């Protein structure tokens, strides 16, 4: 018998953590072209942001956006990422791909 999904907040965060992984700009380009890449500031927890988006926590998400800590990736960012080829951590909060530059070398 299959195990039912854990629909708790902790279960959601555990699932998102398991689905978070490293990606490079070439892997993100097609998602950027579709307008689906969302940049997450380094001071925010990537998994927590994804969870809040999945939970439709509009107040928190709006506050992050208003503070410039969260938002759609811009053309300027894309050009910078193309030039520098940084590594990212990414997680999907459908339909969005949330990305954060990986600061660990």
Secondary structure, 3 states (H helix, E strand, C coil): CCCCCCCCHHHHHHHHHHHCEEEEHHHHHHHHHCCCEEEECCCCCHHHHHHHHHCCCHHHHHHHHHCCCEEECCHHHHHHHHHHCCEEEEEEECCEEEEEECCCC
